[in-house]
Amino acid sequence: MIGVVVPAHDEEEHIEAAIRGLLAAATHPELHGEEVRLLFVLDACSDATPEIVMQHGLRALHVDLRNVGMARALGADCLAGEGVRWLAFTDADTVVAPDWLVAQLGVGTPVVCGTIGVDDWALHPPPVGARFVAEYQDRDGHRHVHGANLGLCTEAYRAVGGFAPLVAHEDRTLVEALERAGFTIGWSAAPRVVTSTRLRSRAPEGFAHAILAHYAELGLMPVV
């Protein structure tokens, strides 16, 4: 079995698209019928996110943690306890490609760090998107770590104790622990995801923080 964990906090605007992408990835023919268990960890949601997940008949854990590291860990521990061999992680404002899981497994390493893509910079001045494209390494051998595109075998996850209870950088902290433990990291651009470019991040110092840094570099004032 393969497990997929999606933390979500008030994501009614994006989660429908995220769900459609995950359902396609979970039924990709190149998985050859292997069971994929999707688990949404709904953290302190006050909007329609839980209802949307429920409408699709998907599993959810309802928590009040306000902590993405704890939310990811809770979901991962739940699925690991059910016997999944591979744990994949993404975000509720992110759409994974239909072959996302196939591509993660195809890298052939116990840990896979994927890149992120953006298909719409319309909310931002053109120089912001141009700066991101120029500086971001969307290629094999990159050194980016994104909780929106991360996968690893359950054995590796357990070996380093899983996600730390951090409100930010829980993904990078996990990968650093895996590197110290000697696990091979696949820095791959093959698993594809597309994420939102909103400026109000659900977690501090997430992708929105990176976009705001481009504003600062360009001397522009964002409208949040």
N, C-alpha and C positions, 0 to 999 in steps of 0.2 A: 504493500500500500504506500501511497504518497500522501503527505499531509500538507495543506496550505493554510497559513495563518494570516488573517487580515485584521489588524486593529482598526477601530473606527470610532471617531468622536464627532458627532454632528456632521455627517457627510451626506445628507440627503441630496445635495446638488450633484454629487459625483458617483454615488455608490451603485446606481443602476447600471451605468456603463461599465464599472469595475466588475460587477457580477456577470454581465454578459460575456466579458472577456474571459473571466475565470471558468465559466461553464464551458466555453469553447475549448479552452486549454485542457480542461479536465477530461474531455471526451475525444481528444485528438487521436486519430487512428493509429499513429505510430507509438502510442502507449500500449497498444495491443490488449486493451481491455483491463489494464491494471486499475484497481480502484483508487480513486482520488477523493480524499475527504477534505472538504472546505470547512473552515471554522472561522467565524467572525467573532472578534472579541469587542463587544460594544461597550465602550468606556464612557460612562457619565453622559449618555446621549439624551438630549432634550428636544430633538427634532424628530422627523419621520424616518430616520435611519433604521430603527428596529422594525418598523412596519414594512419597509421595503424589503429587508432581508427575509422577514416572515412570509411575505407574499410569494417569494421564490421557493419557499419550503426549505431554506438553508439553516444549518445549525448555527447557533449563536450562544455566546456566554455574555451575560449581562453583569457588568462590574462597575464599581465607582472608585477607580484607582487614580485617574488623571495622571497616568504615568505610562508612556509607551513601552518602556523596557519591561515593566511588570506585565503589561497587557500581552506583549509578544511572548514572554516567558510562560504565562499562564496557558495560552493557546498551544504553544509548543509542547509543554509538559503533558497536556491533555492528550494530544495526538501521539506523542511518543509512547505514552502509557497504553495506547490502543494498538501499538505494534507497527506504526508506519516506518518505512526504511529511509525515507527522504523527507526533509522538512523544507518547504519553500515559503518565502515571505514576500508580501507586497503590501501596498497601502490602498486605502479606500478611495483615494483621488487619482488612482493609477489604473490604466487599462493594459493588461498583458496581451501579448500576441498569442494567436491560436497555438503556436508551437512552443510556447514559453517553457513549459515543463519538459518537453522533448529536448529542447535546446540545452536546458540546465543539465539534464542527465547525460546528454551527448558530449559534454565537455570532458567527462571522464576523470574528474578530480573529486575528492571528498567535500570540497567547498567551492562554490561558484559565486563570484561577485560580478553582477551584470551592470551594464550602464543604463542610463535613462534617456529617453527621447522626449522632445517637445514638438507638437505639431501645430501649435497656435500661440504666437506671440502677440496677438492682436490687442491684448490688454496693456501692452507696454510700448514705449517709443522704439522705433526700429533699431537704434544703436544698442539697446539692451540685449535684444535677441542676437544681434550680430556679435556682440562681445562674448556671449555665452558660447555660440557656435565656434568662434575663433579659439577660445581657451579650453573648452571641454574636450577630453580625449575619448571620443566614442569609437574605440578600436580595441582589438585584443592587446593585452599587455598594459591596459590602463591601470590606475591605482585608486579608482573611485570605490567607495563603499556606500551602498544605498539599501536601506531597509525595504525599499520598494522593489528591489530586484536582487534577492539573495536566496541561495539554496545550499543545503549541506546534508550530509548523511546523518542520521540520528545518532550513530555511534560517536561521530565527531562532536556533535552538539552536547551530548552527555559528558564527554570526556573533559570538557572545559567548564562545565557547570551551567551552561546556557547563558541567556541574556542577564545582564546586571540590571537592577531596579533603577534605571536612570531615566530622567525625563528627556534627555537628548544624548545623541552619540552612543546609544546602546548597540547599534549595529557595528560601528567601528570598534568599539571596545570588545565585542565578541570576536570579530575577525582578528584583531591584534592578539587575543588570547589563543586563537586557533593557530596563528603563525608561531607564537612562542612554543606551543605544544608540538610543533613539527608537522602539522597538516599542510598538504599542498593546496594552494589557493589557485583556482582557475580565474584569472582576470580576463573575462570574456565579454565580447560585444554580441555574441550570438543570441542569448536570451533577450528578447526585445520587450520593452514596456514604454508606454507614453504616459507622462504625468502632467498634472495641472501646473499652471504658472501663477496661481493666486499668491497674493502677498500676505494674507493672514493665515499663517501656518497653524496647524493643529498641535505641532510640537515645536518647542523653541529650537532655533538653530537648524531647522530643516531646510528643504529646498528653497522655501521662500526667503530664508536668510541669505542664501547664496545669490538669489536674484537681487535682493536689496544691496548686496555688496557691489554688484555691477552698477547699480544706480549711483552709489557713492563714488566709484571709480570714474564714472563719466560726469560727475558733478550735476546729476539730475535729481529732481525731487519727486519721489513716488507719490501717487494718490492712493492711499490705503483705505 
